Amino acid sequence: MKPISKFIVANGAGVSTLTASIDTRGFSYAQIVASATITNGLHTTAANTILEESDDNSTFTTVTTGLSQVTTSAATSVAKVAWNVDLRGRKRYLKPTVGLAATAGINVTAVLSDAVDQPSTAAEAGTINVAYL
């Protein structure tokens, strides 16, 4: 069996902006979903809710996503924003930055899929422990 997914979770409590860097090496697709822990609207400016990419995890450029950010007050069970990214031809690192209209908790989950090679260590799988059954 070849594992084809990797899950990455970042969260911040009592913050209005959360930024997370995601190493996408070895994967073809990513879905990045951001949500708030309480009902809270997104910032309306692109500077507060953006997706960037980098080859060196240091110098990032903004990815044109085609999303038009609007203020929303959807329930906590509804994602605030989701990016579905075809990683082929993209730079190695993605960095979502998600801003809320007020201080709250923010969760960002990334699911990387269609792996080129099976991870051989827990670190490559993005975990502390891994088992292949």
C-alpha positions as MATLAB code, in Angstrom:
seq = 'MKPISKFIVANGAGVSTLTASIDTRGFSYAQIVASATITNGLHTTAANTILEESDDNSTFTTVTTGLSQVTTSAATSVAKVAWNVDLRGRKRYLKPTVGLAATAGINVTAVLSDAVDQPSTAAEAGTINVAYL';
ca = [
       0.000    0.000    0.000;
       1.347    3.410   -0.943;
       0.242    6.297    1.322;
      -0.773    9.140   -0.936;
      -1.724   11.863    1.557;
      -0.103   14.058    4.166;
      -2.033   16.153    6.678;
      -0.695   19.393    8.158;
      -2.543   21.344   10.849;
      -1.730   24.819   12.178;
      -3.782   26.720   14.703;
      -3.637   29.855   16.774;
      -5.770   30.776   19.771;
      -6.633   34.379   20.517;
      -5.190   35.703   17.249;
      -6.554   37.700   14.334;
      -4.034   36.392   11.745;
      -2.428   32.976   11.267;
       0.390   32.180    8.842;
       1.663   28.654    8.170;
       4.402   27.393    5.844;
       3.741   24.086    4.060;
       6.435   21.967    2.403;
       4.761   20.366   -0.632;
       7.763   18.387   -1.920;
       6.744   15.096   -3.470;
       3.024   15.851   -3.830;
       0.894   16.884   -6.808;
      -2.137   18.466   -5.139;
      -2.993   20.393   -1.984;
      -6.215   21.448   -0.373;
      -5.797   24.134    2.272;
      -8.838   24.898    4.407;
      -9.065   27.691    6.984;
     -11.760   28.022    9.604;
     -12.386   29.963   12.797;
     -13.098   28.477   16.200;
     -15.915   30.961   16.758;
     -18.236   32.721   14.331;
     -16.090   35.449   12.868;
     -15.818   37.245    9.535;
     -12.806   37.206    7.229;
     -10.892   40.391    6.636;
     -11.864   41.908    3.323;
      -8.361   42.918    2.227;
      -6.101   40.560    0.294;
      -3.194   41.419    2.592;
      -4.926   39.566    5.422;
      -6.101   36.441    3.581;
      -3.613   35.373    0.929;
      -1.717   32.381   -0.444;
       1.989   32.726   -1.231;
       4.676   30.415   -2.642;
       8.460   30.105   -2.363;
      11.358   27.937   -3.496;
      13.439   28.578   -0.363;
      10.825   29.008    2.433;
      12.139   32.538    2.889;
      11.202   34.798   -0.027;
       7.500   34.453   -0.872;
       5.396   35.819   -3.732;
       1.619   36.038   -3.799;
      -0.266   33.381   -5.764;
      -3.140   34.743   -7.833;
      -6.020   32.633   -6.540;
      -9.020   34.116   -8.261;
     -10.824   34.247   -4.913;
     -12.706   37.399   -4.072;
     -12.545   37.689   -0.295;
     -15.735   38.886    1.323;
     -16.660   39.361    4.945;
     -18.586   36.354    6.158;
     -20.020   35.249    9.466;
     -20.632   31.607    8.642;
     -20.983   29.090   11.454;
     -17.853   27.557   12.932;
     -18.584   24.281   11.155;
     -18.210   26.004    7.780;
     -14.749   26.674    6.353;
     -13.939   30.358    5.917;
     -11.780   29.794    2.830;
     -10.471   26.801    0.871;
      -7.701   26.721   -1.692;
      -7.433   23.724   -4.042;
      -3.941   23.886   -5.510;
      -2.441   21.940   -8.410;
       1.192   21.766   -7.235;
       2.625   20.735  -10.597;
       4.718   23.660  -11.798;
       4.397   25.477   -8.453;
       7.162   26.394   -6.060;
       7.992   24.001   -3.200;
       6.525   25.922   -0.237;
       3.026   27.331    0.165;
       2.195   29.872    2.847;
      -1.440   30.648    3.586;
      -2.120   33.723    5.699;
      -5.641   33.936    7.065;
      -7.015   36.972    8.839;
     -10.193   37.336   10.822;
     -12.195   40.477   11.472;
     -11.600   40.108   15.215;
      -9.366   38.163   17.598;
     -10.419   34.510   17.757;
      -8.964   31.097   17.071;
      -7.936   30.114   13.563;
      -7.315   26.616   12.208;
      -5.585   25.844    8.915;
      -5.518   22.279    7.625;
      -3.598   21.218    4.528;
      -4.100   17.873    2.836;
      -1.354   17.026    0.348;
      -2.193   14.216   -2.044;
      -0.960   12.163   -4.990;
       2.479   11.495   -3.558;
       5.328   10.716   -5.919;
       7.094    8.428   -3.422;
       6.015    6.722   -0.239;
       7.378    8.441    2.897;
       9.982    6.187    4.515;
      10.226    7.963    7.887;
       7.770    9.548   10.320;
       9.309   12.957    9.629;
       8.662   12.575    5.888;
       5.057   11.613    6.680;
       4.708   14.727    8.849;
       4.092   12.795   12.053;
       5.881   11.651   15.198;
       5.068    7.985   14.582;
       3.907    6.153   11.492;
       2.796    2.578   10.835;
       2.281    0.846    7.509;
      -0.119   -2.082    7.747;
];
